[in-house]
Amino acid sequence: QVQLVESGGGLVQAGGSLRLSCAASGIIFSTESMGWYRQAPGKQRELVASITSGSGTNYADSVKGRFTISRDNAVNTVVLQMDSLKPEDTAVYYCNFNHWGYDYWGQGTQVTVSS
């Protein structure tokens, strides 16, 4: 029933930009906090950015000033705008929400930043 579908990943040169989107269905979207996580090979999945139902935001220190998370409740979409990308941003990026302690995840979208 619940589905999160990420899109927008790809290969980009350092300093470039990508815009990731997460389309949600089977969810009362406007009531949920949403997050973007990423996982590089051999590393733990880490929180990149989150946004509350009231559009308050939080960012990992490593992406502050470069990434922007936003939401459009009218179309059940969360966006991660990524600017000034660095090779260390290379990872699979996942959309997430947590409902009453249960995590829901998208399938992930690959972001590769070349130097």
Residue, then its C-alpha position, 0 to 999 in steps of 0.5 A: q500500500v505504502q510506496l515511495v519512489e525516488s528519481g533524479g539520480g545520475l552522474v554529475q561532475a563535482g560542483g554540479s547539481l542534481r534534484l532528487s524527487c520522492a513521490a509518495s502514495g498510500i500515505i497521509f502525506s501532509t501529516e508525516s515528517m519525511g527524510w532523505y538518507r544516503q548509503a555509500p558502499g561499506k558505510q552505514r545509512e545516514l540521515v542527510a536531511s529531514i522535513t517536518s509536517g510543518s516544513g521545519t528542516n534539519y540537515a547533516d553538517s556535511v550538507k548544510g548550505r549545499f542541499t535543500i529539502s522541501r515538500d509539496n503536499a499538493v502532489n505528495t512529493v519531497v524534493l532534495q535539491m543538491d548543489s555544489l556536489k562533492p565526490e563524497d556525496t556519492a551514494v544511493y539516496y533513499c526517501n524515508f518516513n517513519h510512522w509510529g516507529y515503523d520505517y518506510w523506504g523507497q528503492g533508492t536512486q544512485v548519485t555519483v559525483s566525479s572529480 
